[in-house]
Amino acid sequence: MATESLRKLIEDIAKENKYGNPDIIVKPMSTDGANYSSALFTITVSESGKEDLHLFAKVIIINETIRSQMPAGVFDVERIIYVNLLRKYKDIEIAHDVPLTKRLNIPKYYGCNPKIFEETIVLENLGVKGYTTYDRFKSIDWDYAAKSVESLAKFHALSIAYRENYPEEFKQFVNNIKFQKDMYAGVLQQLYEQRIKTTLSVTNEKHKDKLQKYLETQLNLETILKFSETPERPVLCHGDYRPSNLMHRYTEDGTLEVIPVDFQTIQCSASPLTDLLYFIFTGSDEKFRREHFQDLIDHYYQELSSALQYLKLEPDVIYSKKTFEHDLKEFLPFGLFIAIFSLPIVTVEVDDAPSMQGDGGFEIFTSAKTGSLYPERMNGVINDYFRWGIIE
């Protein structure tokens, strides 16, 4: 059924793009365990005398049980992002004469099918331009990390510009995609409790007791949910900014380019640090953080400041370095939560990756077998939090 509805959508897109009698080739593609909520396809639309149209489609494949545990309309978020938010961002960049090289790079949107159980979004196929995803089993390196946070800084700066220049419109948009924590609280509590057990099962003995005490007294779910509350300075965050949701390539002159994708988890946060910490703790190992953590944090703020200035905003007024550093101290525990919650899935072996097509609910994420890389990556994060003195 999904393939039939996809082909109909592609036929409509081909017609909109002046293909009269095209040959349409649809091929399924694998993400090797990096994507578990969607079926992915590459599409080629061909017609004699016309340039081929290369497309990429993402079809939601989430079962009824998991859908019942999620708010209605959650699967329509990405369409709203491409049709409304990202177009608004482009308008803001044009209005402020932001140089082309300093603008946020995003894939071209072609269309969607919002019908329940057929939810599909169609974008340009970045793969034919040489873009690929980073190997999720490898730690990010400095060049990749630096470029990734540059893109992230542009994304956040545009959110801030939207908030500052169109406050009522921004407020309405935030309300439309607002995180409904009450609907998730029960499921999240269950998942988090199980994730803590998984974490403690691989924690080095020298840290286990103190980590367990810290998680029981300092990093409970109530504390975590505060990060998603509507704040004084709201920022629209990607929500799942990790290497598997970024596309990158090297150009002919050796320049690295990074494009964020998968905007279905966008949410309002009290600080852009939620995205930055998410990226760091899902994509790096202990060695990288020992060598580059503070440098990457500083690089991000420099890029955010630069992006704000291109949008005619003053960083010292909008989000000063002092406020940013204060937020970093407040939000740093969020990185440990992200590692606890995400690393079992980020490092899962391909054959053990959970599927959202079966009959199970969110418990499929806690029952999945952890990969061989998981103990090393998790203990690396735990070592950081002891070394930084956050856990004593």
Protein Blocks (a to p, Z undefined) as FASTA:
>chain_A
ZZmmmmmmmmmmmmmnopabacdddddddeehpackbccdddddddehiacddddddddf
bdfklmmmpcehklmmmmmmmmmmmmmmmmmmmmnopafklpccddddfbdcfbghiacc
ddddfklnopacddfkbccdfklmmmmmmmmmmmmmmmmmmmmmmmmlmmmmmmmmgccf
klmmmmmmmmmmmmmmmmmmmgcfklmmmmmmmmmmmmcfklmmmmmpccfbdcddehla
cfklcccdddfkopacdddehjllgccdfbfklmmmmmmmmmpcfklmmmmmmmmmmmmm
mmmmmmmmmnopafklmopfklmmmmmmmmmmmmmmmmmmmmmmmmpcfklpccfkbmbd
fklmmmpccdfklmmmmmmmmmmmmmnomaZZ
